[in-house]
């Protein structure tokens, strides 16, 4: 199956997330709900979760779906660290080619990491999605998921 045949219905996903999170302000509850909904929306998503900014320059694992993740990631390391440090999405078609990639799971082939910002524009977390397929993610995935994240966390 090619990644194109497995694409999530982002309109449906956004509507479900909006309904499930309406009125909720607790970051962890929101992250848990989004991790579950996003993870189960598409077969490409092998591991889906959040790494929270818990102190300057440091991410700690938050709610996720899939196998175990890394517990702590400094901003200076890996794909998640780069997204948090630069405040920019990291779309990585081949994790083996990413300098400093942290292999939390040996099955990961590609990765999409999107910074999560609050209403003040501060990066409070990153959404990390791993796939066991190479080159599984597109700029459209980034655009759609970024919009969902902004609609949920941009109100906090």
Secondary structure, 3 states (H helix, E strand, C coil): CCHHHHCCCHHHHHHHHHHHHCCCCCHHHHHHHHHHHHHCCCCCCCEEEEEEEEECCEEEEEEEECCCCCCEEECCCHHHHHHHHHCCCEEECCHHHCCCCCCCCCCCCEEEEEEEECCCCCEEEEEEEEECCCCCCCHHHHHHHHHHHHHHHCCC
